[in-house]
Structure formats: structure tokens, C-alpha cells
Amino acid sequence: MTEGSDSGPAPEAERYRTLLEINNAVVSSLTREALFSNIVGALRRILPFERSAIFLHDPGGDVLRLYMLESSVPSDYFRVGLAVPAFESHMGRVFGERKPLLRRDRPWSASTRPRTARSPTASAPT
């Protein structure tokens, strides 16, 4: 498939376009909030997701604290400032193992997601 075809741009071309847009956001965004929002907007076009967040480690409390959040799903749980135990969540798993975590086991939508005592919006076990 080529960009000139009726079926839309090639996936590779779209990825390169998105990388260019992220690069432009890095050099032109004046605040961290604007940078994060611009990057999330660029990624959302090629990668569907409900929520993107940055958690930073707070060694004083040994927690991961929600620092930046972009979400298309309302939540009473996920708010900037939220602190979760550093190694008792999927964010903590990524932080501790220093490896990405790709979730492919989520067949439900946001409205049917199971809830647990730990998190009112918890994901299925991996």
C-alpha cells in the first residue's frame, strides 16, 4: 500500500510522520504539560489507548506518584498526585524490571473493566 492509494497512508509512513510530530513537539513545547499533551496527541492517532500517564518514583515514601495524565476516560481514581506502592502495581513492575509491559489480555472496555480492592480501575492479571 502506498500513500497515494485510496486505502490511506502506509503504516510505516504514518509512524515516521508521528515521530516527526513528536520531534517538533520536543523542540517547540515551552512547558512539560504542553510537551506531554502534544506527544500523547501524536501517538493517539497511530496507537489507540484510553490513558497515558507518567509516574515518577518518590524514594521518600517508596511510591510511584502520578505526575502527568492524559485520559479519554473519566476516573475518580487516577488523578495527578496519586501515590501507589512502588512495586505493587503494573507501573511498579515496569519501574522495577526496567522493561516495557505490553498488555494484550484486555478484551473488555472501560465500562466493563473488573474492579479490585487495590484499584477501582485495575487491569486483568498478566
Secondary structure as UniProt FT lines:
FT   TURN            3..4
FT   TURN            6..7
FT   HELIX           11..28
FT   HELIX           32..44
FT   TURN            45..46
FT   STRAND          51..58
FT   TURN            59..62
FT   STRAND          63..71
FT   TURN            80..81
FT   STRAND          83..85
FT   TURN            86..87
FT   HELIX           90..97
FT   HELIX           110..112
FT   TURN            120..121
//
